[in-house]
Amino acid sequence: EEVIEQLSQMDVILLSGGHVPTQNAFFKRIGLKDKSQGFEGLIIAWSAGSMNCAETVYAGPECEGEAIDPDYKRWISGLGVTKVNILPHFQSIKDDILDGMRLIEDITYADSMGHEILALNDGSYIVVDGDNETLYGEAYSIKDGCMKQICENGKSVSLSNKNMKKYKLSARLFYIASVMFYIAAIIHYVGDATGSMGAMWLCLGSTYLCLGAVYENKSKEKIMP
């Protein structure tokens, strides 16, 4: 507790692994979320520590009896560093059996209804830099009872919907502008004997159409080298 009071003087916070609910309760006892607000240093987390970084933490059952315990809480409040829920060590736990059930197919799939959980192999990681969140390495999205691979080793995926929305908006604006320029071109071609102004508006329309296509492609980009 003495250390937590000196948090503002530190450059790095390390959040290690462990039992997710136990660590979560400890963080709450020492007031880590409130004390870390405005922290300008680097937060490095792994395993349970990275899971507890979420705003709402997925504390999936991991110990005997938890999967069949009706009072076990699988969703608990976290540190709020990110909204992303992760399931680490995926390559090691994907075939595990807990309380007579398959950990992934019978337990995690059911818990993913209405939620997205990112299953990460060891060596994969997420970098949070302001509003930008980027996933690196092999990972899978588990959502609404289904799983699909979303990234590969040696590649990265942007998890920032904010940037995607900006690209989509920009694409729409460029498309709208191109239509207006094309209409202006038609009007000038009809009313202008030389057609010089019409040619100019036509060029502008084509330029903005190309820009719209560029930003539309950016909004659809998922895996980057």
C-alpha positions in Angstrom: 0.0 0.0 0.0 3.0 2.3 0.6 4.1 1.6 -3.0 0.8 2.5 -4.5 0.9 5.9 -3.0 4.2 6.5 -4.9 2.7 5.5 -8.2 2.9 9.0 -9.8 6.7 8.9 -9.2 7.2 5.7 -11.2 7.8 5.2 -14.9 6.7 1.6 -15.4 3.9 -0.5 -13.9 4.2 -4.3 -14.2 1.1 -6.4 -13.9 2.0 -10.1 -13.7 -0.1 -13.3 -14.0 -2.1 -15.2 -11.4 -5.7 -16.1 -10.6 -7.8 -13.4 -12.3 -10.5 -12.9 -9.7 -7.9 -12.9 -6.8 -5.7 -10.4 -8.6 -8.7 -8.3 -9.5 -9.8 -8.2 -5.8 -6.3 -7.2 -4.8 -6.2 -4.3 -7.3 -9.5 -3.1 -5.9 -8.3 -3.3 -2.4 -5.3 -1.1 -3.1 -7.3 1.3 -5.3 -5.1 0.7 -8.4 -7.7 1.9 -10.9 -8.1 5.3 -9.2 -4.4 5.7 -8.4 -3.4 4.9 -12.0 -5.7 7.5 -13.5 -3.5 10.0 -15.4 -0.5 7.8 -15.1 1.9 8.9 -17.9 4.4 6.0 -17.7 4.3 2.6 -19.4 2.0 -0.2 -18.2 3.3 -3.7 -19.1 0.9 -6.6 -18.4 0.7 -10.3 -19.1 -1.6 -13.2 -18.4 -4.1 -12.3 -15.6 -2.6 -8.8 -15.4 -3.5 -8.1 -19.0 -7.0 -9.6 -18.6 -7.6 -7.3 -15.6 -6.7 -4.3 -17.7 -10.1 -4.5 -19.4 -12.9 -2.1 -18.4 -15.1 -5.2 -17.9 -13.0 -8.2 -17.3 -13.7 -11.7 -18.6 -12.7 -13.9 -15.7 -13.3 -17.2 -17.3 -13.3 -20.3 -15.0 -9.9 -21.8 -14.6 -9.9 -23.7 -11.3 -11.8 -26.9 -10.5 -15.3 -26.1 -9.4 -15.5 -22.6 -10.9 -17.3 -23.7 -14.1 -20.1 -25.3 -12.1 -20.3 -22.8 -9.3 -23.5 -20.7 -9.8 -22.0 -17.9 -7.7 -18.8 -17.6 -9.7 -18.7 -14.2 -11.4 -17.3 -14.4 -15.0 -17.6 -10.7 -15.7 -16.1 -8.2 -13.2 -15.0 -4.6 -13.4 -11.4 -4.0 -14.2 -8.8 -1.2 -14.6 -10.3 0.3 -17.7 -7.1 0.6 -19.7 -8.9 -1.1 -22.6 -12.3 -2.4 -23.6 -10.7 -5.5 -25.2 -11.2 -8.9 -23.4 -8.4 -11.4 -23.9 -7.9 -15.0 -23.2 -4.1 -15.6 -23.0 -2.0 -18.9 -23.4 -4.6 -20.1 -26.0 -2.3 -22.7 -27.6 -1.9 -24.3 -24.1 -5.5 -24.2 -22.9 -7.5 -24.8 -26.1 -7.9 -28.5 -25.4 -8.3 -28.3 -21.7 -11.2 -30.0 -19.8 -12.6 -28.3 -16.7 -15.3 -29.7 -14.5 -16.1 -32.3 -17.2 -16.5 -29.6 -19.9 -14.4 -28.5 -22.8 -12.9 -25.1 -21.7 -13.3 -23.5 -25.1 -16.2 -25.1 -26.9 -18.5 -25.7 -23.8 -17.5 -22.8 -21.5 -15.9 -19.9 -23.4 -18.2 -20.2 -26.4 -21.2 -19.9 -24.1 -19.7 -16.9 -22.3 -19.0 -15.2 -25.6 -22.7 -14.7 -26.4 -23.1 -10.9 -26.8 -19.3 -10.5 -26.1 -16.1 -10.7 -28.0 -13.1 -12.4 -26.5 -9.7 -12.4 -28.2 -7.8 -15.6 -27.7 -4.0 -15.0 -27.9 -1.2 -17.5 -28.3 1.9 -16.9 -26.2 4.1 -14.3 -28.0 1.1 -12.4 -29.3 0.3 -9.0 -27.7 -1.7 -5.8 -27.9 -0.3 -2.3 -27.8 -2.5 0.5 -26.5 -1.4 4.0 -27.4 -4.0 6.6 -26.7 -7.0 5.8 -28.9 -5.1 3.3 -31.0 -5.0 -0.4 -30.2 -3.0 -2.8 -32.3 -2.9 -6.6 -32.1 0.3 -8.4 -33.0 0.7 -12.1 -33.7 -1.6 -15.1 -33.9 -5.0 -14.5 -32.4 -8.6 -15.6 -32.6 -11.9 -13.8 -32.1 -14.5 -15.7 -30.1 -17.9 -14.1 -30.4 -21.4 -15.3 -30.1 -20.4 -18.9 -29.9 -18.1 -18.8 -33.0 -14.4 -18.5 -33.4 -12.3 -17.2 -36.3 -8.6 -16.3 -36.8 -8.1 -12.6 -37.0 -4.3 -12.3 -37.1 -1.2 -14.3 -37.9 2.3 -14.4 -36.7 4.4 -11.7 -38.2 1.3 -9.5 -38.9 -0.8 -7.0 -37.1 -4.4 -5.9 -36.8 -5.8 -2.5 -35.9 -8.4 -2.9 -33.1 -9.3 0.8 -33.2 -12.8 1.2 -34.6 -12.3 5.0 -34.3 -9.9 5.1 -37.2 -12.1 2.8 -39.3 -15.1 5.0 -38.8 -13.0 8.1 -39.9 -12.0 6.3 -43.1 -15.6 5.3 -43.8 -16.8 8.9 -43.3 -14.0 10.3 -45.4 -14.9 7.8 -48.2 -18.6 8.8 -48.1 -17.7 12.5 -48.3 -15.4 12.0 -51.2 -18.0 10.0 -53.1 -20.6 12.7 -52.5 -18.3 15.4 -53.7 -17.5 13.3 -56.8 -21.2 13.1 -57.7 -21.6 16.8 -57.3 -18.6 17.4 -59.6 -20.0 15.0 -62.2 -23.3 16.8 -62.1 -21.5 20.2 -62.6 -19.6 18.6 -65.5 -22.8 17.5 -67.2 -24.4 21.0 -66.7 -21.3 22.7 -68.3 -21.0 20.3 -71.1 -24.7 21.0 -72.0 -24.4 24.8 -71.6 -20.8 25.4 -72.7 -20.0 25.1 -76.3 -16.3 24.7 -75.7 -16.8 22.2 -72.8 -13.6 23.5 -71.0 -15.3 24.0 -67.7 -17.1 20.7 -68.0 -13.7 18.9 -68.5 -12.4 20.5 -65.3 -15.4 19.4 -63.3 -15.1 15.9 -64.8 -11.4 15.7 -63.7 -12.3 16.8 -60.2 -15.1 14.2 -60.0 -12.8 11.4 -61.1 -10.1 12.5 -58.6 -12.6 12.5 -55.7 -14.0 9.2 -56.8 -10.5 7.7 -56.6 -9.9 9.2 -53.2 -13.2 7.8 -52.0 -12.1 4.3 -53.2 -8.8 4.7 -51.4 -10.4 5.5 -48.1 -13.0 2.8 -48.5 -10.2 0.3 -48.9 -8.5 1.7 -45.8 -11.7 1.2 -43.8 -11.8 -2.5 -44.8 -8.1 -3.2 -44.1 -7.7 -5.9 -41.4 -4.3 -7.6 -41.6 -1.3 -5.5 -42.3 2.3 -6.7 -42.9 
